[in-house]
Every structure is written in structure tokens, then in C-alpha cells.
Amino acid sequence: MEVRRAANEELRSLRGASTEVDSDATEAHAKDRILALSRYAFKKVPDAPLGEVLKRKLKRRAEGAAGRKSR
């Protein structure tokens, strides 16, 4: 999605410009920007196992409840 947005931004700059605009330079700039974005693209990482997450949440709740006063 980020790559498509970057390409569309470059193309929008051509839309309002006159015909004298160097479309080859704009295309090259768009390709460079897309290449740079794809190198640093978001990568998914695996989640923690559900059992570990639940243990951590229960521990945090217990620690938080010990320090609070009941209303």
C-alpha cells in the first residue's frame, strides 16, 4: 500500500503540470522511491504463543490489583 501511494504521489505531480514536464525524469524518480520503500518495507513477525501472553497479562493484573485500594 505504501509503495502504491508513493507511485500515485509522483503521478499526481504530473497531472497538474504542463506538457513540458520531463515525464522520463518523473518516472525514474518514482521508480527510485519505490525501490527505496520496498527495501525498508514492513515485515511481519510471528506472535508470541497465546499461553505466554495470557500468563503475562494475568501476572500484570495481579501486580496492579495489589497496589490499588478497593473502592
N, C-alpha and C positions, 0 to 999 in steps of 0.2 A: 504494500500500500504506500509506503514511504517513497519507494522508487517511482511508482506511477505519479505521485504528487509532484515529485521533483521534475519529472519529464513534462507534466502539464504546466508547471510554472514557466518553464522555458518556452513552451509553445504559446502560452498566453502572451508572452512578451512580443511575439511576432504578430499576433492578431491586430493589435492597435498600431503597429508601426507601418511606415510607408513601404513601398516595394523595393526601395534602395537598401533595405536591411540585408546584410550578408547572412543568408539562411544556412550556408555551409558552416560558418563560424558558430552560429547558434546551435546547430545540430552537434557539432564537435563538443561544444561546452556542455550540452545536455548529456552526451554520452560519457564525458569525463565525470560529471556529477553523479550519474547513475552508477558508474563503476566504483567511485569512492564510497557511495552509500552501500553498495552491495558488499563491500569488504567489511564494513562495520555493522552489518545487518543484525537484527535481533535474532538471537538463537535460544531455542527452548532448552531448558534444563529439567531433568526429572525431579518430581516432587519427592518429599520425604514420605516414608511409609506412614499410613494412617495411624497405626498403633503408637508410633513415636510422637506424632503431632498431638494426639489425644492425651498421652501421658504428660507432655509438656504443658498443655493447656490446663489440665486438672491441677498440676503442681502450682502453676501460676495463680490459679483461682484460690487454691488453699492458702498460699502465702499472702495474697491480697486480703482474704477474709480474716486472717488472723490479726492484721493490723488495723482493721476498721472497727468502729463502735457500732453496735446494732441500734437501730432507730426505734 
